[in-house]
Amino acid sequence: MFSKKARKGLLGGAALALAGLMAGEAGAAGAVLINNTVCDDTLMSVQTKWANIEHDATDIYFMKPDGAIYPVNTETDVKDQRRFYVMSHGNSSSIGSMSNSDFADAFFASQTKAPDEMLFSTCNAADAPEDKPSLLRYVQNKFVNTDGWPEDVQGIGSLLGAPGACKLVPATNYRYVGATFRVGPGVKSGINVPVTERMINNVNTLWVQEDSYKEGESFAEGCKRIAGGDTDFSEFAEFLTKAGNTFGEENVPPSEDAHNSLTILSIFEGGDPQDTCGRDKPCPTRE
């Protein structure tokens, strides 16, 4: 769904070493971390599909508003993941329903090593409010003295986030491969505005339409039910697959009948890359 605003992740020492290596390999491809903003609209589902396809990040975890993290579709412990793709709405002060500092505390508590990489889809993740750190800086500061996966290094390898509003922009129309998050992209020339507006309306309508997810449930209702669970969030695997296929199928051209967020994202081009910081560069702050 696109709002009006949206429009304008052996024995003894030998055994331990082997266990560590295996854990690293298990999480080497990457993981997606979602939160309750997955229920706001279609974008987090589509972005999760992008991470699956473009970065082989197929392990998914759900962070509750209290910061607890639960697996969705994997037996790999979240602490054994090396790369995270964090899919969430947010602003310069918060990510989802959590403050930036609370998110950093919760994520740090879930880890025993500093990750190699964290990419945030969150708008303004690299934008520091007055007298405060950015979200990226809060997370960076939590891990600054924590050993990382590579030997003899400390801190998170790299953190990526936008200093403003951002969008997932396909490199090839209606395809995930090569798509990247861009800051302030523009609309391509020659776009059929009435058709685009119709597609946006189709997406918004289908997201809340009765029976669109399951009998008696819209996608919005089903998502909120799953997110409101206690400790079992495995149904998110089914939900994300269905939402991704419904709203993010590849190679769907624009039409008045289309309800495809990936097609809508393909109207954008240009913009700046996300900011990158990490072991060799401090993340943005206005402290």
C-alpha positions as CSV (number, residue, x, y, z in Angstrom):
1,M,0.0,0.0,0.0
2,F,1.3,3.5,-0.8
3,S,0.2,6.3,1.4
4,K,0.0,9.9,0.2
5,K,3.4,10.5,1.8
6,A,4.9,7.5,0.0
7,R,3.8,8.8,-3.3
8,K,5.4,12.7,-3.3
9,G,20.1,-7.9,7.7
10,L,35.6,-32.3,17.6
11,L,36.6,-31.5,21.0
12,G,37.7,-28.7,23.3
13,G,38.9,-25.7,21.4
14,A,38.7,-27.4,18.1
15,A,35.0,-28.2,18.6
16,L,34.3,-24.6,19.6
17,A,36.1,-23.3,16.6
18,L,34.2,-25.6,14.3
19,A,30.9,-24.6,15.9
20,G,31.7,-21.0,15.4
21,L,32.7,-21.6,11.8
22,M,29.5,-23.5,11.1
23,A,27.4,-20.8,12.8
24,G,29.0,-18.2,10.6
25,E,28.4,-20.2,7.5
26,A,24.8,-20.8,8.5
27,G,24.1,-17.1,8.6
28,A,26.5,-16.0,5.9
29,A,23.9,-15.4,3.3
30,G,22.0,-12.9,5.4
31,A,18.8,-12.4,7.3
32,V,15.8,-10.1,7.1
33,L,14.5,-8.5,10.3
34,I,11.0,-7.1,10.2
35,N,8.8,-5.5,12.8
36,N,5.1,-4.5,13.1
37,T,5.4,-1.9,10.3
38,V,5.2,-4.9,7.9
39,C,1.5,-4.5,8.5
40,D,1.3,-0.9,7.4
41,D,1.4,-1.5,3.7
42,T,2.9,-3.8,1.0
43,L,6.3,-2.3,0.9
44,M,8.0,-4.3,3.6
45,S,6.8,-7.6,2.0
46,V,8.1,-6.5,-1.4
47,Q,11.4,-5.3,0.1
48,T,11.8,-8.7,1.9
49,K,11.3,-10.4,-1.4
50,W,14.0,-8.2,-2.9
51,A,16.4,-9.2,-0.1
52,N,15.6,-12.9,-0.7
53,I,16.3,-12.6,-4.5
54,E,19.1,-10.0,-4.6
55,H,21.0,-10.9,-1.5
56,D,20.0,-14.5,-0.8
57,A,18.7,-13.3,2.6
58,T,16.1,-16.0,3.2
59,D,16.1,-16.3,7.0
60,I,13.5,-14.1,8.5
61,Y,13.1,-12.8,12.0
62,F,10.4,-10.7,13.6
63,M,11.1,-8.1,16.3
64,K,8.2,-7.3,18.6
65,P,7.6,-3.8,19.9
66,D,9.3,-4.8,23.2
67,G,12.5,-5.7,21.3
68,A,12.2,-9.5,21.6
69,I,13.3,-11.2,18.3
70,Y,11.7,-14.4,17.1
71,P,12.5,-16.7,14.1
72,V,9.9,-16.9,11.4
73,N,11.2,-19.5,9.0
74,T,14.6,-20.7,10.3
75,E,16.3,-22.7,13.1
76,T,19.4,-20.5,12.9
77,D,19.7,-18.4,16.0
78,V,19.6,-14.7,15.3
79,K,23.0,-14.3,17.0
80,D,24.6,-16.5,14.4
81,Q,23.6,-14.3,11.5
82,R,26.3,-12.1,10.0
83,R,24.4,-9.8,7.7
84,F,21.0,-8.1,8.3
85,Y,18.5,-6.4,6.1
86,V,16.3,-4.4,8.4
87,M,12.9,-3.7,6.8
88,S,10.9,-1.1,8.6
89,H,9.2,2.3,8.3
90,G,10.6,5.0,10.5
91,N,11.9,8.5,10.8
92,S,15.0,10.2,12.3
93,S,13.8,9.5,15.8
94,S,12.3,6.1,15.6
95,I,12.2,2.8,13.8
96,G,8.7,1.3,13.8
97,S,7.2,1.8,17.2
98,M,10.6,1.9,19.0
99,S,12.9,4.7,19.6
100,N,16.3,4.5,17.9
101,S,18.0,3.9,21.2
102,D,15.6,1.2,22.3
103,F,16.1,-0.6,19.0
104,A,19.9,-0.4,19.3
105,D,19.6,-1.8,22.9
106,A,17.3,-4.7,21.8
107,F,19.3,-5.6,18.8
108,F,22.6,-5.6,20.7
109,A,21.1,-7.8,23.4
110,S,20.3,-10.4,20.6
111,Q,23.9,-10.7,19.4
112,T,27.2,-12.1,20.7
113,K,29.4,-10.7,17.9
114,A,29.3,-7.6,15.8
115,P,27.6,-8.3,12.5
116,D,29.5,-7.8,9.2
117,E,26.8,-5.7,7.7
118,M,23.5,-4.1,8.4
119,L,21.3,-2.4,5.8
120,F,18.3,-0.4,6.9
121,S,15.4,0.3,4.5
122,T,14.2,2.9,7.1
123,C,13.9,6.4,5.8
124,N,16.1,8.9,7.7
125,A,18.2,6.1,9.4
126,A,21.3,8.2,8.7
127,D,19.6,11.4,9.7
128,A,20.6,12.6,13.1
129,P,18.0,14.7,15.0
130,E,19.3,17.8,16.8
131,D,21.6,17.0,19.7
132,K,21.2,13.2,19.1
133,P,22.8,10.4,17.1
134,S,21.2,8.9,14.0
135,L,19.8,5.4,14.2
136,L,22.9,4.1,12.5
137,R,25.1,5.8,15.1
138,Y,23.1,4.4,18.0
139,V,23.6,0.9,16.6
140,Q,27.2,1.5,15.8
141,N,27.9,2.8,19.3
142,K,26.5,-0.4,21.0
143,F,29.0,-2.6,19.1
144,V,32.0,-0.4,19.0
145,N,34.0,-2.5,21.5
146,T,32.4,-5.9,20.5
147,D,34.5,-8.4,18.5
148,G,33.2,-8.9,15.0
149,W,33.1,-12.0,12.8
150,P,36.4,-11.4,11.0
151,E,39.4,-12.1,13.3
152,D,41.0,-9.2,15.2
153,V,38.4,-6.6,14.4
154,Q,35.8,-4.9,16.5
155,G,32.5,-3.2,15.7
156,I,30.0,-3.7,12.9
157,G,31.7,-3.9,9.5
158,S,29.3,-1.6,7.6
159,L,25.9,0.1,8.2
160,L,23.9,1.5,5.4
161,G,21.0,3.8,5.7
162,A,19.4,6.9,4.1
163,P,19.8,10.5,5.4
164,G,16.3,11.2,4.1
165,A,13.4,9.7,2.4
166,C,14.3,6.7,0.3
167,K,12.8,4.1,-2.1
168,L,13.8,0.8,-3.5
169,V,14.5,1.6,-7.1
170,P,14.7,-1.1,-9.7
171,A,17.7,-1.0,-12.1
172,T,15.6,-2.8,-14.7
173,N,11.9,-2.2,-14.9
174,Y,9.8,-4.6,-12.9
175,R,12.8,-6.7,-11.7
176,Y,14.5,-7.1,-8.3
177,V,18.0,-7.9,-9.5
178,G,20.1,-4.8,-9.3
179,A,17.5,-2.8,-7.4
180,T,19.0,-0.6,-4.7
181,F,17.7,1.9,-2.1
182,R,18.0,5.4,-3.3
183,V,17.7,8.7,-1.6
184,G,15.5,11.3,-3.3
185,P,14.9,9.5,-6.6
186,G,12.9,11.3,-9.3
187,V,10.1,10.1,-11.5
188,K,11.0,9.1,-15.0
189,S,9.8,11.1,-17.9
190,G,6.9,9.8,-19.9
191,I,5.2,8.1,-17.0
192,N,1.4,7.7,-17.5
193,V,0.3,9.4,-14.3
194,P,-3.4,8.3,-14.4
195,V,-2.4,4.7,-14.9
196,T,0.1,4.9,-12.0
197,E,-2.5,6.5,-9.7
198,R,-4.9,3.7,-10.6
199,M,-2.3,1.1,-9.7
200,I,-1.6,2.8,-6.4
201,N,-5.3,2.8,-5.7
202,N,-5.5,-0.9,-6.7
203,V,-2.7,-1.8,-4.3
204,N,-4.3,0.2,-1.4
205,T,-7.7,-1.4,-2.0
206,L,-6.5,-5.0,-2.3
207,W,-4.4,-4.7,0.9
208,V,-7.5,-4.1,3.0
209,Q,-10.0,-6.0,0.9
210,E,-11.9,-8.8,2.7
211,D,-10.7,-12.3,1.8
212,S,-7.6,-11.0,0.0
213,Y,-5.2,-12.9,2.3
214,K,-7.4,-15.7,3.6
215,E,-11.1,-16.3,3.8
216,G,-12.5,-13.7,6.2
217,E,-9.2,-11.7,6.3
218,S,-7.6,-9.0,4.3
219,F,-3.8,-8.8,4.1
220,A,-3.9,-5.9,6.6
221,E,-6.0,-7.9,9.1
222,G,-4.1,-11.1,8.7
223,C,-0.8,-9.4,9.3
224,K,-1.9,-7.6,12.4
225,R,-3.2,-10.9,13.8
226,I,0.1,-12.6,13.2
227,A,2.1,-9.7,14.6
228,G,-0.1,-9.7,17.7
229,G,1.0,-13.3,18.6
230,D,2.9,-14.3,21.7
231,T,6.0,-16.3,20.6
232,D,5.1,-18.1,17.4
233,F,5.4,-16.0,14.3
234,S,5.9,-18.8,11.8
235,E,2.8,-17.8,9.8
236,F,4.7,-14.7,8.6
237,A,6.5,-17.0,6.2
238,E,3.3,-17.8,4.5
239,F,2.1,-14.2,4.7
240,L,5.3,-12.7,3.2
241,T,5.3,-15.2,0.4
242,K,1.7,-14.5,-0.5
243,A,2.0,-10.7,-0.1
244,G,5.3,-10.7,-2.1
245,N,3.7,-12.7,-4.9
246,T,0.5,-10.7,-4.9
247,F,2.0,-7.3,-4.8
248,G,5.6,-7.9,-6.0
249,E,5.5,-10.3,-8.9
250,E,8.2,-9.5,-11.5
251,N,7.7,-8.5,-15.1
252,V,4.2,-7.0,-14.6
253,P,3.9,-4.0,-16.9
254,P,1.8,-0.9,-16.0
255,S,-2.0,-1.2,-16.5
256,E,-5.2,0.0,-15.0
257,D,-5.8,-3.5,-13.6
258,A,-2.4,-4.0,-12.1
259,H,-1.9,-4.1,-8.3
260,N,1.9,-4.4,-8.2
261,S,4.1,-2.3,-5.9
262,L,7.3,-3.4,-7.8
263,T,5.8,-2.0,-11.0
264,I,5.0,1.3,-9.2
265,L,8.5,1.5,-7.8
266,S,9.8,1.2,-11.4
267,I,8.6,4.7,-12.2
268,F,11.5,6.1,-10.2
269,E,15.1,6.6,-11.2
270,G,18.3,8.4,-10.0
271,G,18.7,9.6,-6.5
272,D,21.7,9.2,-4.2
273,P,23.0,6.0,-2.7
274,Q,22.5,5.3,1.0
275,D,25.1,6.6,3.4
276,T,27.7,3.9,4.5
277,C,29.6,3.9,7.8
278,G,31.1,1.3,10.0
279,R,34.5,0.2,11.4
280,D,36.4,2.8,9.3
281,K,33.9,5.6,9.4
282,P,31.7,7.1,12.2
283,C,28.0,7.1,11.5
284,P,26.1,10.5,11.4
285,T,25.5,12.2,14.7
286,R,24.6,15.7,16.0
287,E,25.6,15.0,19.6
